[in-house]
């Protein structure tokens, strides 16, 4: 953000490409009395623009109109390591390519990265780039998995009365409408189902057939306490317009359903779909409008995890949603080397608010196999949350949560019953989800001492550490006044 000293009228600054001049404070006001820095803290408005994709060899001749077309983005998405190398050509070394190839060979998620995301990665420093870390695994950066990591640590399938529907909270259910996405994130909590089969994972298939959908609808109709339905998968971006309308209209016509959320990573990794896919966008808008007429809420939940994912193109897409009265909330994932430092998280939070996306959740990284290099400690999450709180309005401050492994649902980071920083075990309860049960979350394996890591590898000592944490948590619960 360019800020210059002005004359008597104050400083000049830029918003959306237009220069503005801030009036000087009144003569009788001490502008620094609040203790803020003298310069404006408005970096969050400095969105990346221009034809930034042209520095990628394969996109160097792609005109703006073509790059902003969602069909071109989907058609040219990277779906293999060889295609990725052909796209990058000489801007990565053979060493990096070999590292990437070995990384994907053992990854639980398949390869799929949009040209938009490829263009936002800093290929001069690919090892450190926060977007590369989220989508492209490197063998040299992988870390040993914690012994407690599993493919479905949230046990979503255990809480599924109907295949593809998770009913964990009394008044809310999660409808997994499909198993494909416009990109595949390394940290996906549904690596057991999303995307194509990989070397080590045979995926659960979430077919997009009407028979399965009708079974889900019938169950929802039979549960009058259900008011809130999340439509996810997979990614709602990949639902055809007719399916968006089928799902949205059917759910809205169930009398007790009051709220629907369409979940999609799309705005962060392919915002041009909102700008150019008139049929898909129109279907979403029509469902939102139908809900509004029925006094029911239909919103979009998206997934920006780093400030660099938010560009001028993103803002145009979010402005379109906002102008049509479509509310958008964000759910980020707390990731090592991506957003686990205070300044980055503050910048992300403010930037989202600037483009009319409400920061809603920041999830501690789920206990997913094969991505231990992206997980960080609960203490780091607590520290960053403390720093973020108070930097902007409360309604634009996200809740930092742990999605309790084993099906406990979302718990505030600070609400643990016990946290042993030496063994890395934190224990949570979920009185209104699964009363009487305790849920264990584990800090990354490499952050523990050598002695503790050795203990985790011994089955007997592992159980002793877990039992000790559970006993300590039970004592804390016993002291509760609730």
N, C-alpha and C positions, 0 to 999 in steps of 0.2 A: 504494500500500500504506500503510495507516494504521498508524503506530507511535507509541506514547505512552510516556512515562516512567511506570514503575510505582512501587511502594513498595520495601521492602527485597528483594522477591522478583524485581526486575528489570523488564524492559520488557514491554508487551503488544503483540501483533501478531495479525494475522488470517490464517487459511488456510481457503479454501472457505467463507467466510461465518461461520466460528466463531472466537471470540476465544480466544487462548491467552496464557499468561504465561510468559516465559522465566525460569527460576530465575537468581538472581544468581550470578556466578562465586564459587567458594570464596575465602575470605578470603586465602589464601596464593597466589592466582593473579593475575598481572597480565593482565587481559583484553585490553590493547592491546599486549602484548609482540610480537605478530606483525606489527604495523604496519597492521592493517586499520582502516578507519574505525570510529568509535565506534557510529554507527547501523548497523542491520542493512541489508545489501544484498540485499533480497528483492523488488525491484520485479517480477521475473519471475513472481511468484505472483499479481500483481494483474491478473486476467483480466477483460475486459469482459463485463458481464452486463446483465440487465434487457431491456426491450423497446426496444432502441436503434433499431430499424427504423422506429419511429413518426414520427420526424422527417422521413422522406421522404414527401412528399404522397401518393403513390400507395399507400403502405403504412400510412398513419396509422391506419386502422381495421382492420388485419389482426390478428386475435387470435393469441395465442402458438401454439396448437395448429396453426393453419393455416400460420403462418410456418415452423414446424418440420417441416412435411410436405414430403418431397422431391419429390412430384409437383407440389405448388404451386410450389416453387422452379423446377423445370424448365419448367413451363407459363408462368411469368411472367418467365423470363429475358429480358433485353434483347437483341434480335436485329436492331435497326435504330437508326439515329441518331434518327429521328422518335419511336420508342417510348421512347428514352432521354429525350428532351426532355419527352414526355408524363408520364413517371415523375417527373421532377424538377420540372416546372412552374416555379414562380416562385423556386426557390431557386438557380438559376443565371442569369447575365445573358445577354442576346442575344449579346454579344461572345463569351462562353465557348461558347455553342452553335455559333456560326459557326466558331469556332476548332476545335471538336471535329468538326464536319461536314467541314471541309477536311482535318483530320487523318486521318479514316477514309477519305476519298476516295483517298488515296495509300498507304494501309497495305497490307502484304502479307497481313495476317490479317483475317478477317471479324469482325463485331460479335457477341459473345455474352458477357454478364455476368450473373451470378446476382443475384437480389434481396439475398441475404446479403452479397455483396461490395459492391453499391451502397450498402447500409446502413452499411458499415464505413468508407466514404470520408468524409473531412471536407469537406463541401460548402461550409463557410465559407472554406476555403482549398484549393480544388480544384487550383489550379496546382501546389501544393507537395506534395499528399498522395501518399504512397508507393504506395498501392494504385491510385489513379487513374493514376499513371505506368505501372503494369504492364499495365493493361487498356484504357485509353482514350487514344489519341494526340491530341495537340493540334498543329495546324500550326505555331503560333508557337514551339513548343519543339523541333521537329525540326531536326536538324543534317545537314550534308552528309555523305553516305556516304564512307567510306574507299574509294579505288579498288580495293582488294582484297576488298571484300565481295561475297558471292554468296548465292544462295538455299540451296544445299546445300554449304556450305563443308566440312562433315565428310565429304563424299563417301560417304554411307551407301549410295547406290545402286550405287556402284562395287564395294562389298564385299558384294553381294547375289547369292549363287549361286542363290537362289530368290526370286521377286518377293515383297517384303515381309518378308524375313529378312536381317538384316545379320550376317555371320559375320566378325568382325575379330580377336577374341582367340581363341587356340587352343581354350580350354575353355568359352567363353561365346558366346552368340548373342542377338541382339535380334529378337524377333518383333513386327512391327507389325501388330497384329490388326485395326485399324480406323483410320479417319481423322477421327473426330469427338471432341469434348470437351464437358464441361459448361460451360466457359468457354474463350475463346480469348485466350491471353497474347500480348502484342505481341512478346515476345522469343523466341517459339517457334523452336527450331532446325529444326523440320520445317515451316516455312511453305511449303515446296515441295509439301506433301501434305495438311496438316491443315486441316480446315474447308472452307468453300465457296470457289469461285473468287472472286477479287477483281479490281479493275480492271486490275492489272498482273500477276496471277499465275493461270495455269491449272494447277490442282492435279493432282498424280499421285493416282490413285484407288486406295485400299486397301480393296477390297470385302470385306465380311464374309460371304463365301460358303464353303461347306464344301469345295468343290473346291480353292480356293486354300489353305485350311487344311491339307488332306490333303497337298498338295505340300510344305508346310513341315514337317509331321510326318514325311513320308517322308525328307526330307533330314536331319532331326535323327537319325532312326533309323540313317541310313547313316554317321553321323559319331561313332564310339564315344568320341572325345576330348571331346565336348560334355557338360558336366556342369551348366552354369548357363544358364538361359533367362530372359530378361527379356521379359515380356509387356507391351507398351506400344502406342503408336500415334501419335496419338489417345490416348484415355484409357480405362483398364479400367473406370472408373465407368459408361461408356456401353455396356458389354457386357451383354447379357441374361443372366440367371442360367443358362440352359441352355448358353450359350456359355462362361461361366466354368467350368462343370463339364466341358464337352467339352474345352476347352483344358487345364485343370488335370489331369483324370483321364488324358487321353491322354499328356501329358508325363510324369506320374508313373509310368505303366506302361511307359515306355521305360527299360530297366534302367540305362543309364549316366547318365541325368538325375538329378542329386542335389539341385538347388536351382532353385526357381522364384520369380521376383519379379513381382508384379502392380504396375504403375506407374500412379499416379493422382494428379492434382492435387486430387481430390475432397475429402479431409479439410480442406484449407485454404480451399476456396471453396464447399463445400456439405456440411458435416459431418452435417447432418440426414439424409442418405441412409443413413448407417451406423445411425442411430437409428430410422428409420421404414421403410426398404425391407427388410422381413424376407426376401423371396425372394432378393434380390441378396446381402445379408449372409450369409444361410444358405448360399448356394452357395460363397462365399469361405471361410466357416468349415468347411464340409464338405471342401473341397479341402485346407485346412490340416490338418484332423484326419486325412485320408487320408494325407497326406505324413508326419505324425508317426508314424502306425502303421507306415509303411514306412521309418522312420528317414531321411526326407528333409525338407528345409527348404522351406517355402512362406511368404513374407513379403510385406508391403505396403511399397512405396516411395512416399513422398509428397513434397510440394513446397511447404512453407512458405518464403517468402522475406522476410517482415517480421513482427515481433512482433505487430502489430495484426491479423494474420490468425488469431491464436490467441486464442479467446474461451472463455467458460464452456461454450458449446455444443461447441466443439472438444474441450474436456477430457472432456465427457460421452461423446463419440464415441470418443476415444482410450482412455478408461477401459473402454469396452465391448470394444474390441479386446484390450486388455491382460488383462481378466478372462477372455477366451476363449483366451488364449495365442497371440494373433496379433501377431507382432512387427512393428513399424513403424519404418522408417528414413526420414530426410529428405535430400533433395537440393535445396539452394537455389541460386539464380543470383545472382551478384554484380552488382548494378546501381547505376548512378549515381543518387543522390537517393533510393534505396530502402534500401539496407543497406550502403553503402560507407563508413560511418564506424564506428570501433571500438566505441563504446558500443551502437549499434543491433545490431551483430553479436553482441556479448556477450549482450545481452538476448534476442535470438532464440535463441541457443544454449542459454541457461539455461532459457528458457521451454519450449522443445521438450523438454528433459530432464524438466522438471517435469510435463509431461503424457504422459510415457512414450513420446516419439518420439525415437529416437536420431539426433542430428546426424551425417550420414554424409559428404556432399560439399557443398562450396561451389564452384560452377563459375564460372570467369571467363566473362563473357558471350560467347557464340559470335559469329562474324563474320556476323551476320544483316543483310540489307539493310533499310533503313527505320527502324532503331531505334538509330542512332548516339548519340542523346541518353541512352540507357540504359547504354552501354558506358563503362568507365573503364580506367585504365592498369593494366598488370601490376604496376607499382611500388606502386600503391594497394592492390592485392590482397595483395602481400607484406607491406606495413606493417600492414594490418588482421589478417592471419593471425598475425603476431608478437604483436600485442596480445591476441588471443583466446586463444592458447595459454597455459595456466597459470591461466586464470580458472575452470576447472572440471575435473572428472576427465578423464583422457586419452581414455577410451572414449566420452565425450560431447563430444569436441572434433572438429569436422569437418575433413576433409582439403580443403585449397584446391587446386583442380586447373584445368589448361587441357585442354580436349578438343582435341587438336592438329588444326588444320585440315588437310584432305587425307587423314584417316584414320589418324592416328598414335595415336589413343586418348587416354586420360586420363593426364596427366603432372603431377607435383607442380609447383606454381608455381616453387619454388626450383630445380628440376632442369634449367633451361635450360642449353644449351651456350654461348649468347651472348645478351646483351641490350643493345642500343644504345638508350639512352633519348632520344637526339636524333632518330633516325629512327623510333623507336617499334617497331623490329623485334626480336622475340625468336625464338630458334631452339631447337627441341627435337629430340631423337632418341627412337626407340622400339625398342630393341634386340630385344625379344621380341614385337613386333607387326609391324613392317616394318623389319627390320634393314638398315642401310646407308643409310636415307633420312633426310632432314632436313625438318622441318615448321616453317613460319613463322606466327607470330601477330603481330598488329599493334595497337598502341595506337590509341585514337580519333583521328580526323583533326584535330578541333578542339584537341586537347591539344598538337599539334606547332607548331613555330614557323612563321611565315609563309613563310620561306625554304624550309623542308622541305616544307610543303604544296605550294608551287609546284613543287618537284622531283618530288613524287609524281605530279603531273599531266602531267609530261613522260615519255613511254614509255621513252626512252633512260635518263634519270636514275633512273627507277623500277627498271629492271632492274639498274642499277649499284649502287643501294642494297641491293637484295636479294642480289645476288651478293657484295657486300662482307660482308654479315652471314653468308652461307653460308660464305665462306672463313674468317672469324674463328671460326665454330663448328667447322669442320673442323680448324682448328689446335688448338682446345681438346680435341676428341675425340682428336686425335693425341697429346696430352699425357697422356691418361687412362692410369691404371695397370691398368685392367680388361682 
